[in-house]
Amino acid sequence: MSEMPALSQRWCLYHWQAIDIQGNIQQGSSIEASKDGIYQQLFAASLQPLKIQMKQRLNRGYWKNSERVAMVRQLATLLQAGLPLVNSLMLLANEHPKMAWQCVLQNIAKGVREGRPLSAMLNAYPDVFPDIYRQIIAIGELTGQMDRCCLQLAAQQEQQAKLRDKVKKALRYPLIVSVIATVVTLLMLTLVLPEFAKIYASFDAELPWFTRMLVSTSDVLISTGPWLTGVISVGCFAYLRKLHPQKRWKHREQMLLLRLPLTSRLVTDSCLSQIFQTLAMTQQAGMTLISGLEAAASSLSNLHFQSALSQIREQIMQGIPLHKAFVQSPLFPSLCQQLIKIGEESGSLDELLLKLAHLHNEKANSLADTLSQTIEPVLMAVMGVIVGGLVIAMYLPIFQLGSVMG
């Protein structure tokens, strides 16, 4: 096989057919960055290519965390059962339902069979296996406790995934309700209210100020709606494609979330839980504190906490104790600093880090539940006021007309 490039180069899944030296037709699937890599593979195996067809592009989003965690947990179970590492990897490859995963696991098993460390083979697939996987498995290789490290890694990733999904759900709910309220309001202003305005025009009477205001708003929306929709669509598309991927814009978006009163504590506690859980796991696995901070930073998506951990890591390298390094960052509460100091002085830093992780995990879960329960009635009330105001504005002239006639 040709030297494997990183999957960050957007490899593709190919299906090929070839003729071997006996004249038999062979077929299979492989992942490579281009067809040239498939040709090299086949020529190296003394196969004459007949047909090469690209089946799927493998971007970063293809590799699901749930599948990754399940694979690591199954690998730990097989190792605990006494199955050799190469055989375990081949068994997982043969049993996996997705062809791309089969190719990755087969390539990893081939590299391990040739004498390469498993952690080094995982490092060749950065989009499939984040840095934390390579680091923890490297510790398992050094200590001879590969199965234990895999189980610990799987449990940590599962807990983080549950918390991350809960936080996303809590933040997504207000956005969805707000979008629905906006769409309903626009439909009533542009479709329903103009029909009532035609009826009011035949009354030959002055309309209430509230109704006149909404009718004027409706006329503006109808006349400028197509242009306004086009401008907003182009602006959103340009932002998502050009600005949103840029690091400085992500930095601003995340800073906004950290400043909003309803989301700041939720985002902070979820990040702190992930940081301390990763640090506790790496300490229990035997990794150095500097490597643990690096792993915690790489596992985060929040740029502000990444920067804070990088600064803490630099201070640790200069000989500053961990609890004093945490004092320099306003993102970490004083309780974190106090418990870390106790852990360093008592020699039980991993236990204190685990307690901090559980504490912030519980707080994040509680805040996520509270946020949903608090925002739901507020959003319902806002929607009721908007829709109710529109209905009142539409029927108010009819009520006034009935009063005049009476």
Protein Blocks (a to p, Z undefined) as FASTA:
>chain_A
ZZdddfklopaddddddddfkopacddddddfbfklmmmmmmmnopacfbdcdfbdcdfk
lmcfklmmmmmmmmmmmmmnopafklmmmmmmmmpmbfklmmmmmmmmmmmmnopafklm
mmmmmmlmcfklmmmmmmmmmnopmmlmmmmmmmmmmmmmmmmmmmmmmmmmmmmmmmmm
mmmmmmmmmmmmmmmmmmmmmnopacdfklmmmmmmmmmmmmmmmmmmmmmmmmmmmmmm
mmmmpmklmmmmmmmmmmpmklmmmmmmmmmmmmmmmmmmmmmnopafklmmmmmmmmpm
bfklmmmmmmmmmmmmnopafklmmmmpmkbcfklmmmmmmmmmnopmmmmmmmmmmmmm
mmmmmmmmmmmmmmmmmmmmmmmmmmmmmmmmmmmmmmmmmmmmZZ
